[in-house]
Amino acid sequence: MAGGKSARMKENKLLIKIAGKRIIDHTISVISSLFPVYVVGKENLNHYIDNRSFIVDLYSVSAPLVGLYSAIRTVDAEAVFLISGDMPFAKADLILFLESQLSKDIDAVVPFYERPQTTFAFYKKSCLETILKAIEDAQLSLKGILMTLKVKYIYEEKMRPFDQNLISFFNINTRKQLEIGKKIILNSPAVNSCIKNLNPKLY
């Protein structure tokens, strides 16, 4: 998902480079090793992301819920994995574990780390009616729809075997988080301390 105003960064944060690679490219490289990648946003982003399939939001209002609806409506798959474009440290093993928790009697698999991680989660086509009603009612919170869906929450103790420090949930919204992101890339000894000290407002 490529959206948001990057207001705190004063520039398009997805295009900022860490270790010579743009933030969104770090994210895409992990996801593309697992599934076909679709970049969802308010406009076609071909001018800065090459060789990707784009899904333009089906509603003009800007919200992750609209991006999710647009993806589920467009992609020919029973479920989609929604991830924010500013989460460059996603772990493939964790994503595959979450996928393994999908079943016919649930609508979504959502990690719970400090709070529901709604932009690092699997959603099935069975969510469509609930999402559409929320959009039509101008109730645009991803967390809000969870109350009316059949959700399987995956808690911290189940996830750490696949991502010890749970850095998959680290996203970059501020300059301070950008600097921590650079330390993570460099495998700095200070990384664990930085992550611990920032929680729960890490993301």
Secondary structure, DSSP 8 states (H G I E B T S, - for coil): ------TTTTS-GGG-EETTEEHHHHHHHHHHTTS--EEEESS--TTTS-S-EEEE-SSSS--HHHHHHHHHHHS-SSEEEEE-TT-TT--HHHHHHHHHT--TT-SEEEEESSSB-TTEEEEEGGGHHHHHHHHHTT---HHHHHTTS-EEEEEHHHHTTT-TT-GGG----SHHHHHHHHHHHTT-TTHHHHHHHHTTS--
